[in-house]
Amino acid sequence: MTNIAIDKGITVPVALGERSYDVRIEAGLLARAGDLLAPIARGRAMPIVADENVAGHLATLQASLDAAGVPHRAIVLPAGEGSKSWGTLERLTDELLALAVERGDHVIALGGGVIGDLVGFATAILKRGCGFVQIPTTLLAQVDSSVGGKTGINARAGKNLIGAFHQPAMVLIDPDVLDTLPARQVRAGYAEVVKYGLIDDAEFFAWCEANGAALLAGDAAARTHAIAHSVAAKARIVGEDEFETTGRRALLNLGHTFGHALEAEAGFSDRLLHGEAVAAGCALAFAFSAETGRCPAEDAARVAAHWRASGLPDGLAAAGIAAPAARLVEHMRHDKKMAAGTLPFLLANGIGRTYLDRTVALDRVEAFLAAAG
């Protein structure tokens, strides 16, 4: 486990050659963001794209930009997964064009993963690519989706099937904004924190077992440590495999193949949040690994127990999914990772020992899900 000193501010570099950028993590950073953004604004207006849930944070950011002399315009979109759509993308790009955004300009994404994914994709295609800055306001976005440059929208066939790799110019993370986040959203983000321990860091998973309750209760030190450690872990993996070509970055999808199928069944709605689906998906991946002899049963049980202790679903029933196994597998067939009719699965030999398996037969997965349901 990488040890990260928790001081007034933490900077985690994402090393990607010409596309490198820093992730700045600091309590109260939102109120000082203008000073960091002024150099890249170049005197130009910076559009801010936010959702309806972050009005208070938007006002704080606007005041910060005003103090730094940075012109700005706000575009407020509906909150929720439904905004990751063609319709909202069209509305957003039209509004950005109406603001005369140039290729050298930067658009600010202020909000959770939906806003970050949507703004990232819009800026990737607007005038063949302009800049953007991530200011994530949910724990899930802070530890996962704001870092790494995966952007996109959903399609009828599945989640994130239309998108592009487009790295931000910088990421500004203020842990204090989580004070206004509903407890359910904090828990959902925590699932992505735990994921880093499950992938390749058993020591960090043990830290989560010992400190997760404090983090969820709002402990500032635990929260900041978890964010910084998670960002550093993702930055390391992204730096090794930016475009998911070697298989290394694919490890970040732990829980997502099962989880996306559950989200699709729930209609990509608030009935099942993304982090909740990831938690259930991780539990299913470990349970499948244990059932097929890949992973010790006690490790799978330990993972499920931590989800339960954290108020997160540990399987189909807890996620409120009662669909036939065949329908869940059909959702998986639309996964963007399908290649030559084969779907790679993230499975585990144990906690901290996740690997990519391209040999899993979907009929075997269907039988497992039928029994699990």
Secondary structure, 3 states (H helix, E strand, C coil): CCCCCCCCCEEEEECCHHHCEEEEECCCHHHHHHHHHHHHHCCCCEEEEEEHHHHHHHHHHHHHHHHCCCCEEEEEECCCHHHCCHHHHHHHHHHHHHCCCCCCCEEEEEECHHHHHHHHHHHHHHHHCCEEEEEECCHHHHHHHCCCCEEEEEECCEEEEEEEECCCCEEEECHHHHHHCCHHHHHHHHHHHHHHHHHHCHHHHHHHHHHHHHHHCCCHHHHHHHHHHHHHHHHHHHHHCCCCCCCCHHHHHCCHHHHHHHHHHCCCCCCCCHHHHHHHHHHHHHHHHHHCCCCCHHHHHHHHHHHHHCCCCCCCCCCCCCCCHHHHHHHHHCCCCCECCECCEEEECCCCCEEEECCCCHHHHHHHHHHHC
